[in-house]
């Protein structure tokens, strides 16, 4: 159940126009690789998988082509916060 809740939250966050601006994202499940793949209209991508050992979602996000990202890890939430340009 927890896995489905996190999946739903991830999809909601990526699909909410207020958070995404003009960028549109599509998320689909790759069952053979047991992961979620998100591709956005600006060229950014995200790959997410469930880490069974740590019981949490792990994600790798790639910025749009030609852009770099700068940010930091928030010590309280343990999530990356930053911007890409």
N, C-alpha and C positions, 0 to 999 in steps of 0.2 A: 504494500500500500504506500509506503514512504516513497518508493521509487516513482510511482505514478504521480504522487503529489508534486515532487520536484520537477518532473517532466512537464506537468501542467503549468507550474509557475514559470519555468524557462520559456515555454511557448508563449505564455501570456505576456511576459516581459518583452519578448522580441516582436510580438504582433501589435502591441499597444502603440497607436500613432503618436500619442503625447511623448512617449519615450523615444520613438524611432525617428521622428521628424518625417522627411520625405523618403527615407530609405525603407524599402519593403524587403522583408525577409521570409524565406520559406524553410521550414524545418521538416525533415523526413527521417524515418528510422531505417538504418541499414542493419537488417536482422542478421545477415551472415557475419558481420563484424561486431554485432552487439553494441551499436553506438548510434547517436543522433548526429545528423549533419545539418548545419544551418548555412544557407547561402543567401547573401543580401544583394540588393540591386546596385549597391556602390562597389561591389567586388569583394567585400569582406566575407570571411568564412569563420565558422566555429564548429569544432568537433567535440562532442561530449560523450562521456562513457561513465558507467557506474563502477566505482572502485569498491569491490567487495571487501577487501581487506580493511579499508578505512570507513566503509559504509557511508560514502558520500559521492556526489557527482564531481567529476574532474572535467575541465574544459580547456581547450586550446583555441585561441582566437587569433586569426590572421588579419591584419589591416588591409584596406583596399590597396591595390597595386600602386606603387609610387609614393605611398604615404608611410610615415613613421609614427610610432606612438611613444608617449612619455607619460609616466605616472609613478605611483607608489603603491605598496601593499598597506592597506589600512590595518593597523595592529589590533583594533577591536573587532572588526568584522572578518578579518583575514581574507579580504577580497581586494582585487586590484582596482584602483581608481585612477583614471587618466583620460587623455584625449589623443586623437590621431589627427595629423595634419599632413 
